[in-house]
């Protein structure tokens, strides 16, 4: 009897190792190449899992990852690589989808230890916040004035404010809350730099309504995560973190969304395209929003967090602003602590894979802003692109 | 009991639909955009399978495919897309790996009908045969004079000639044989243009030892293939083609191979990096080279075919030239008819996905150069890159 699509890979795989490099503002660790940082993260993840690096036999990534698996294979002396793929999308579309791809590969038996990785050195290569002509075709929004992600997401966020009365102060509360979480995290680029609502409100405008501290960091670094089956995990010294659900989806008719076509249905034009995704994800896990103890929400911009809270059902449509204003995202006792390591806004911008790693820490009980008795963690990926994906991790 | 990595997805999934557009030399169908051609191929594949296009709920591709799945989803009105990924490699690394990715997704239960597709209009976008600076980093061979795939593969091919006495006439036999197969195929761009060994030998030099007819076509078009489970296939009107094995691998230490680093081990420097791959593939299928009735071998250049015959064990190391010279690749009675639709050299260059489709035709008994009683077909992908993959299809 075939498993249903709804449940498919629910709780069939697990994460047994995580690794990350130092994170730094662009150019801060320019003495290490992006490729070297990538290898460093993978070696740390293998060590964390207690496996030899050459036991890794699959790779998954996303966002046009530059260090290709065959180069990593050569560098690490991996004799048998049996799986490698990546998710489309240049802008953080798929860190959770990459974990999903690794999960189906190990679940199908195609490889033993799949490594999900992302290395992103904006100081060494392009900076996403700057305009660049897209090299390989596709929709071009530049003639309409949309040349950076901040501008693109600003439109849906502005509409959210128009429809629901969401305020820039509410976005400020997101930024300030996550910055506070970062103060406890020695890896966070913004540690030692607490933020106030006044500073948030007075910062320079980037793309209305987004001011400087509404926008994520531009950093250098790399992350890696090892996925395997529960059977293999039993032979490792580390307690596995269960992947209760992993899903990828786009609302009907969305197209590339704010990062591209802006042709999504009007009823979605104040969302982050995660309504359908959330339905699949919770159905797979057999859980609902009320069962989530802690969340790592892709926070390329503060507005995304507010809209994601609604899409994933933590509050009703249009209620994201008040939800945030009530302090619900705050550690330790907001009720739904979000981005407990500081997130993309205040820890580092590793295209969301650092959110997966913080989710693993929460499930292991080792976060620097540990949520007491946390047994489930939602991790979302992607800003508002069409390549949305999410995970539910379990204790 | 978990399935072994060796067998994993052996005979667990199948191909139930194929679709392809008209193929034309660059610019020949420029009134249809690449995206439109992509959709056309997918619609044809769905019709072939007897499913509605909006039943497709997953997509897999390779080679930095431009039409992203979210755009296709919007265009086809697909309500639920639950899976999409692609394989690295700009140069045909992964048509079989894309099928493998689709196979593990449907096998894991993540989606119902996964569509593998590739649209490639060299007339509308870049032409692979021309030098272009690589836009996103990675190894650059240009300072060493290696600016096009023909130049890169020429080096390993020249070494094969040096080591084993392989001749340019033997490469000519590959080109002439495949051109003869194309004469029976109404889709083939080179139909109506038979080739002789004299014409091959007199054609202009491209990259020694490759002359014009040693090099694949540069065409416009698109291909699509629908993968599902045997259980779902039973409800369709078409007889499924079994995916007996699907594997991806690179020899140890290869790196990006001739398309990149040229740092592969010296003992591999007259091969197409498929030795390890072939081992995995045949082990998964429980078959050996002698069990293969017909083969579709990635023929970006004639030298690749000669070396692939050795890597996949159809003959010994260094015996590829004589194997070809004996007429073994010829339809109908060479023994191992190869690229029975004309291949990338004479049908079209769709990065190998057209080879998968011809493989399906052979298993259905509908090729224009049908091999009598063919029950197994090998399909290889990738020139000599690190992202090698292959399939064994079954009747």
Interface residues (C-beta under 8 A of the other chain):
Chain A: X2 X3 X4 X5 X7 X8 X9 X12 X34 X57 X60 X64 X65 X66 X68 X69 X70 X71 X73 X74 X77 X78 X79 X80 X81 X82 X83 X84 X85 X86 X87 X88 X89 X97 X100 X101 X103 X104 X105 X107 X108 X109 X110 X111 X112 X125 X135 X136 X137 X138 X139 X229 X231 X247 X248 X249 X250 X252 X253 X254 X255 X256 X257 X260 X261 X263 X276 X280 X385 X386 X387
Chain B: X2 X3 X4 X5 X7 X8 X9 X12 X34 X57 X60 X64 X65 X66 X68 X69 X70 X71 X73 X74 X77 X78 X79 X80 X81 X82 X83 X84 X85 X86 X87 X88 X89 X97 X100 X101 X103 X104 X105 X107 X108 X109 X110 X111 X112 X125 X135 X136 X137 X138 X139 X229 X231 X247 X248 X249 X250 X252 X253 X254 X255 X256 X257 X260 X261 X263 X276 X280 X385 X386 X387
